[in-house]
Amino acid sequence: MSEASFYRQVLRPLLFRLDPEVAHKLGLWAVANGWVKATDSEPSLDAGKTLFGVKFAHPVGLAAGFDKDGVALDHWADLGFSFVEVGTVTRHPQPGNLPPRLFRLVNDRALINRMGFNNEGADACAQRLDDSDSTIPVGINIGKSKVTPIEEADQDYAYSFRLLAPRADYVVVNVSSPNTPGLRGLQDKEPLLKILSALKDIDTNTPLFVKVAPDLSEAALADVADVVQTLGLTGIVATNTTLSRPDLSSDPQQEGGLSGAPLTRLSDQVIAFLRRHCDAKTVLIGVGGIMSVDDAARKLELGADLLQVYTGWVYGGPKFVPELVRGLQLSGWSPSPSSDTA
Ligand SMILES: Cc1cc2nc3c(=O)[nH]c(=O)nc-3n(C[C@H](O)[C@H](O)[C@H](O)COP(=O)(O)O)c2cc1C
C-alpha cells in the first residue's frame, strides 16, 4: 500500500473518528515535532519562479489558519509546501469562539469553521519568527482583535504590521473572515483604503496583500481591485471561506465559513474576475477548494500566480502536495522537480 493510500484508507478514518479540532491539534503537533514528512528532500529552488522578489520552488503553499501561531514553521517544507502563511495573527492574544467550532462534512469533502481567530497574538508570533529557521518563504496573515472596536481597526492592524512585516516575506491583511463580527465590512472601499494606506505609510517594502471573501458582489470585488492598484499593493489572496451553502449534501449545516470542494467554483469565479480587473503585475494567490490536480491547474489557468491549500490537505494527507506538484508538472507548469518517491 502506498503512503498516500495508507493515509486515506487507514490513518484518515482513525483521525476522522476524533473531534475535528482535536485531530487538527494532533496533526499540527506531529508536524511541529518533525514526525510527518512527505518528501525525501525539501522543495528545490532550481526550477522555481521569482515573484515580488521572493523565490518559490513551485506554486503550492499552505493557507492561513492551519498554523495560526507558527508552531510548526520549520517543518512545512518537509511536507512539500513551497511557502507557508502563518496566522491569522491579531494584535491581542485571544481564545477565539467557544468550541465546538470546527466541523467535517465528509460527504461533501468540506469543512465548516467558526474558530474566531484563536491565536497567541502578534508579540508571541514575532518571537516564533525570530526563532524559526524556515527554509521556505513565510507570509503573515493579520486580522483585527475582537476587543478592538471596528472604527479603531486601522491601529490594530498597524500594530501587528509594524511588528511582523520586517520578519515576513509578505503580509496579508485579512478582512474576509466570517467569524469576527463586522470584519467583512472592512472590505468596503473607504475602510479598506484607510487600513491599507496606514500600513503603506509604515513600510512600503514588505509585499502586501489583501484577502477577500468569495461572497462579494462583482462591484465590491472591483472596488477591492481598484484599491489594491491605487495603493500599489502586491496582490490579492482569493478566497477565504464562504457563508453560502452551495450544493451541500451533509447535515447539520453549522454556522461558519465553508471550505473545500463546495467552494471550488465560487473561488474560481472570483479569481477569474480579479484577473480581468487587475493589471498583470498584481499577484493573485488562488485558494479555495483545491482538492485535485485539475482544481489546481484550473486556478493557474484562470490567472492565479500562486496557490494555497487547506481543506484538500486535510482530506488528502501528507502526500497531497507532492501529488499536486507532480500533476502540475504534467500539466505544463514549471515547478521544480520533487524527489518524492510515493
Ligand atoms: C479551520 C480553518 C481555519 C481557518 N482560519 C483562517 C484564518 O485564521 N485566516 C484566514 O485568512 N483564513 C483562514 N481559513 C481559510 C483558509 O485559509 C482558506 O482561505 C479557505 O479554507 C479556503 O481554502 P480550502 O478550500 O483549501 O480550505 C481557515 C480555514 C479553515 C478550514
The ligand as an ORCA input file, in Angstrom:
! r2SCAN-3c Opt
* xyz 0 1
  C     -10.289     25.552     10.277
  C      -9.956     26.690      9.375
  C      -9.394     27.840      9.905
  C      -9.083     28.920      9.070
  N      -8.507     30.024      9.618
  C      -8.160     31.049      8.807
  C      -7.521     32.191      9.346
  O      -7.214     32.275     10.530
  N      -7.227     33.212      8.492
  C      -7.516     33.160      7.150
  O      -7.210     34.107      6.416
  N      -8.112     32.074      6.614
  C      -8.436     31.035      7.408
  N      -9.038     29.943      6.872
  C      -9.367     29.944      5.431
  C      -8.311     29.271      4.575
  O      -7.074     29.939      4.645
  C      -8.772     29.198      3.110
  O      -8.874     30.520      2.611
  C     -10.118     28.515      2.936
  O     -10.242     27.426      3.816
  C     -10.339     28.021      1.504
  O      -9.351     27.074      1.139
  P      -9.603     25.473      1.194
  O     -10.898     25.205      0.485
  O      -8.387     24.872      0.546
  O      -9.694     25.119      2.645
  C      -9.351     28.842      7.689
  C      -9.914     27.677      7.153
  C     -10.208     26.614      7.972
  C     -10.823     25.376      7.361
*
